[in-house]
Amino acid sequence: MHVTDIVASYKDLLPEPANQYAEIIRLNAPDFHPSVESFSLTEALANPAKSPVLHAMDYRAHFQRFDFENPPSVSVWAMSQPRNLP
């Protein structure tokens, strides 16, 4: 089973996934020590035949775009005029 068998497109993920980085956390026998394999989500979806292979007891970790980029900042500046009351 490949990653693209579970995630066929960006619509299967939360909004704004990190395209360049995802992880597979694999528990290795016999003592179940973890190892991490990173991959590009963009490359995996572009070529499903070359996407990483999943094994039993693997955990996929997908990240949001803003885990690797600065979130946009918005500032709103306004001035108010005093009201002329009668």
Beta strands, then each sheet from edge to edge (+ up, - down):
strand 1: 17-28
strand 2: 33-39
strand 3: 58-64
sheet 1: 2+ 1- 3+
end
